[in-house]
Amino acid sequence: MDRSVKQQLVVVGNGMAGMRTVEELLKLDPGMYDITVFGLEPRVNYNRILLSPVLAGDKQADDIVLHTRAWYEDNGITLHAGDPVVAIDRTRRLVRSRAGLEVAYDRLLLATGSTPFIVPVPGAQLAGVVGFRDLDDVDVMLAAARCGGSAVVIGGGLLGLEAANGLLRQGMDVTVVHLTSSLMNQQLDPPAALLLKAALERRGLRILLGVQTEAILGAERVERVRFTDGLEVAADLVVMAAGVRPNVGLAREAGLHVERAIVVDDTLQTYDPRVYAVGECVQHRKATFGLVAPIWDQARVCAAHLAGLGHRRYVQQATATKLKVTGIDLYSAGDIVGLAGSEDLVLRDRHAGVYKRLVLADGRITGAVLYGDVSDGPWYFDLIQRGTDISAIRDRLLFGPALCEAA
């Protein structure tokens, strides 16, 4: 390959997944590509995971920046912030931006992320209804909080509880509404979810479970939320935190293979060998992704193939979720439901506020839920990932590694 003429890499999406892939690529071969990045937001790349501390007042927007404008310049990266790609011509191998800029590519990396799921009810487009995905959303929420009043958070998952906690700390009266009968039902079993609900209510949150939103009411701005059981709750702000959807419209219009998300193989390549995709917009072996750990793995694999080092393959791993809301520690890893033939080991200490449940199958840990004391979470997660036979220490597992190692 003639290295005097660089190849052109265009990255669609200036978020964490795309820019982590660029970081990994620069480590492997900093001179291989001229890199152009298009981003929807008029900002540099920042850490979306830390939006909650910004909302709560613990951090400022500048504190969560991952790559400054100087970083882009120092690495020879052309950034078009606030000018997203609106069309991909795979025949001519070029992209067109909203401002009309056309840029050719040899390789294209799609990192378009996801968009908040806006519950399709009357009034969802009223002023004061917002998702929780970017700094603009946080600005809207903080502006509402400065006026006081009430907020309704639709969704009792990880993101919804973090939004509710931040708004509570900003002085709003906050009601969390959740469609199922237990909070964080993707990560917690019912006993742990019940402990979490009680703790959050003691801190001042109002929580309504098994509730479905029927309409958001108001003239120009939101004023109330009505549920299918007839209950109405006052609201000056409604936060939609009921999940996300992979952002695949651009890929679909370009004729790429899209199911729930952009379908990729083990190299993060789409059905077009010149086009790769990473992050929340991708579907790998029927799975989609929302946690950082698997997306970082994708970035490493994708970067290796973009650099021409095609020895890596993306392999899905068990994932762990750690949550800290208003001093409440939670940890969830692996399969917390359990399959036929699995068994549970459970420790409950109501006085100390500690709950542990381990799911076992064939002499191995397959899942773990911890509440209150999560210090052993990484150890359990390591046992899950390694598939370690725990038969010899089964009777001591709930008491942590020290006793088990002594055995």
N, C-alpha and C positions, 0 to 999 in steps of 0.2 A: 504493500500500500504506500502511495506517495504521501509522506507526512508533511510535505511542504504546503499542501492544500488541505485545510481542515474540513472535516465533515460538519454538516449543520444539524444540530440537535435543537428542536423546538419543544418546550415544556408548556403544556396547557394546564395552568393551575400553579399558583404561587404559595400553596399551603405546605403543611408539614410533610406530607408524603412525598410530593414532588421534589421539594428542596432537600429532603434527606437523601433521596436518590441521587441528586446532583452532587451533594457532599461526598457520598460514597464513590461516585464516578471520578470526582476530582482527586481523590486519594489514589485511585488505581491508574488513571491516565489523564493528568490535568491538561495535556495539550492536544487531545484527540479531536475535540469538537469546538466549534464556535457555538455558544449556547445562548438561546433567546427564550425568555420566560414571559408568559402573559398571565396576568392575574386580574380577577374580578374586582378585588378591593383596591382602593387607591393607597395601598400601604406596602411596606416590606413584610416579609414572612414573620409570623409570631406564633407563640405557643397557645393553641386553642384550649388546651387542657387547663390552662391557668386563667381562663375567663372568669371562673367562679371566684377566685381571690380578688380579681379586679372589681367584680360586682359587690363583694363583701367589704371592699375598702382596704384590704390587706396589701394590695399591689396597685401600681399605676400602669397604664397602657405601655409606657416605655420599658417597664420592668420585664415584660414578657416577649420583647422582640428577640427573635432568634438570629436574624441576619440583617445587619444594617445596610444602608445604601452603599457604604464604603466597601462592604464585603462583596457585593455584586460587582462593583467597579474593580476591586483588587483581583477578582477572579475572571475578569473579562466577560462577565455575564451581562447581556442586555436585558433590562427589565422594563416591561410595559405594564405598569401598575394602573389599575382602573380602566384597562382596555382589554376586555376578555375576547377570546376567540369565539367567533359566531359561526364559522363554517370551515370545513376541512375538505380539500379537493385531493383525494388520494390518487387520482390519475396523474395530475400535474405535480403532486407532492408539495402542496403549499397550504398554509392556513391564512384565513382572513379575519381580522379583528373588527370589533364594533366600530372603530374609527376609520376602517377601510384599509388598514395596513396589511399588505400581503408579504408573507415570509415563506421561503422555500425550506424544505427539510430533507435530510437524508434519513434521519430517525426522528420519530415523534413520540413523546411521552405524555400520556393522558393522566392527569392527577386532578380530576374535576371534583373529587370529594362527594359530599352528599348535601341534601337540602332538608330543612325541617319538614316533618309531616304536619301540615296544617289541617286540623280536623275539619272536614267539609260540612260545616253547619251554617245556618243563616247568621250573618253578622261577623263572620270570620275575617272580613276585610275592613272592619271598622278601625279607626285610629285607636291606638292603645292595645292592639293585639299584636304580639311580637313572638318570634322564635327565640332561640338561645344558641346561636351558632357563631356569631362574630362580634367584633367590637362595636359595630353600629347598634346591634341589639342591646349590648350592655349600656351604651349611651342612652337609648330610649328608656331602659329600665331604671337607670339612675336618675334621669330627669323626672320620671313618674314618682320615684321614691322621695325626691326633694319636696314634692307637694304633699307627701303623706298619703293617707287613704288606704285602700284595700287592693290586694292583688289576688288573683286566682291563677294557680299553676296547674295546667292540665297535663298530667303524667306524673306518676309516682315512682319513676325509675331513677337511675343514678343522676341523670342530668336535671330532672325536675326537682329532686330534693336539694341539689346544689343551688339551683336558682331560688328555691323557696328559702333556703338558709340565708343566702345573700340578701334577699329582699327583706327578710325578717330583721337582719342586722342593720339594714338601712332604715328601719323604723316603720315598715308597712305592716298592716294586718294581713296575714297570708293564709290562704286556704289551698291545700293540695287536694286535687281530685284524681282518683285513679280507677280505671275501668275494672280491674280485677279485685279480688278480695284480700290481697296482701301486697305491700310495698315491695319494690325491687324483685318482682316475681321471677325475673330471669336469673338473678344471682343468689337469692335467699330462699330458704325453705320457710314454711308458715310460722314455726316457732320463733325463728330469728327475726322475721318480718314483724311479728307481734311485739317483740321487745323493742325493735326500732321505732315502731309507731308510738308506743308508750313514752319512749324517751324524747321523741320529737314533740309530742304534745306537751310534755312537761316544760319544754323550752319555748312554747308559745305558738307552735304551728297548729292549725286546724286541719284535720285530715278526714276526707270522705272517701270511703272505699266502696267498690261495686257500683260506681256512679257513672252514668253516661251523659255527656253534654248534648243538649238538644238545640240550644240557640244562644248566641251572644247578643245581648240587647243594648240598644242605645240609639240616639239620633245620629250624631256624627262620630262621637267617641263612645267607647264601651262604657256601660253603666252597670250592667248586671249580667250574670250568667244563669241560664235556666237549664235544669237537668230533666231527664225523661220522667223522673218520679214527681215532678212538679215543684221541687225545691228551687228557690232562686237565691243567689248570693250576690251581694253588692261587689262591684269591681271597678276600679279605676285603671287597672292594668290586667291583661290576660297574657300569660306566658304559655306558649305551645311547646311542650316538652314530651310529646307523645311518640317520639321516635323520629327516625330520619329515613330518607329514601336516596339510594345511589343516584348521583347526578349523571344521567346517561343520554340526555337528549342530543347533545352534540355528536356523540359516538353513533347513536342510532341513525341520525340524519346523514352521517358519512358512510353508512352502509356496513359498519362493523357488526359483528355478531354480538347481540345483546339479549340476555334473558332478564333476570332480575337486575343484573349489572353487566358490565363489560366482561365478556368471557375471555379468560387468559389461561395459558398453559403453565407448566411448572417453571418456565423461564420468565413469566410475566409478559409474554408476547401474546398479542391478539391474533386473530385469524389472518391479519395482514402482517407479514414478517417485518415490515418497517415501523410498525406501531406497537408500542408497549403501554401498559397501564398499571398503576399502583394505587393502593389506598382504599378508601371507602367506596370508590366507584367500580371496583373490580369484583368479579365472581370467579373463584378458583375451586374446581371440583364441587360445585353446587353451593359453596359457602361464601358469605359476604363478611365484611370485617369492619369493626368499629373501635377496637382497642389498639394502643400504640405498639405493643410488642410484636404482633404479627405483621403490622405495616412496616416496622423497622426491618424485619426479616425480608419482606418483599423488596424493600429498597436496596438491601445488600445484594440480593440475587439479581435484580433488574440491572443494577449498576455494573455487575460483573459481565452480563451479556452485552450491555451497551459498549463496554470496553473491549469486547471481543474475547473475553475470558470465559468461555461457555462451559465451565465445569460445575457450576452451582445449580441446584434445583430448589425451588420453594417447597417446603414440607410443612403442613399445618401442625401446630403443636397445641397442647392443652393451654388454656389461658387462665390468668388469675385477675381478680378485681379487688382492689383495696379502696375503701371509702372512709373518709373522715369528715363527718358533718357535726358541727357544734360539739366537738369533743367525743363523738361516738365512733368507735373503731369497728370496722367490719372487714371481713376477708372471705372471698369466695373463689374456689378453684375447681376445675374439672367438672365432672358430671354430678350435679347435686340432686338429681332426680333418682338415679339408680335404676338399673335394669332388672329383669326377672332373675331371681337368684342372688341379688346383692343383699347386703345387710348393713345396718347402721350401728355405729358406736356413738353414744350421746352422753355428754356431761352438761348438767345444768346446775348453776349456783345462782339462784335468784338474788340472794343477799349481796353477792359481789357483782351481780350484773354480767355474769359470764355464761356463754353458751357455746358448746363445741359439738359438731356432728361430723363424723367421718363416714363416708360411704365405701364399703369394702366389697370386692368381688375377686374370687379365685386367689385369695391370699394377698391381694394388693389393694392399695388405696386408689380409688377412682375419682373421689370428690371430697371436698371439705368446705364446711361453712363455720366460720368463727365470728363470735360477737363479743365485744368487750375486751377480751384478751386475744390479740391477733399476733403476738410475738412469734408463735410457732408456725405461722402461715407459710413463709418461704420454705421451711423444712418439709412441711406436708406437700407443698407444691413440687419440691424436688423429688420426693418419693413417688408422686404421681407421674412426673415426666420420665423418671428412670424405670418405672414399672417394678419397683423394688418389692421383693417378697418380704412381707412383714409378719409372717406367721409366728416367728419366734418372739416378737415383741408386741403381739396383738393386745395383750392385757395391760400394757403400759403406754400404748400409743397416745391416748388422750392426755397424758401427763407430760408430753414433750420429749425432746431429744436427750436431755440429761439422764433421765431415768432409763430410757431405752438404750443408750450407749452403755450405761452401767450394767444393764442386763447382758 
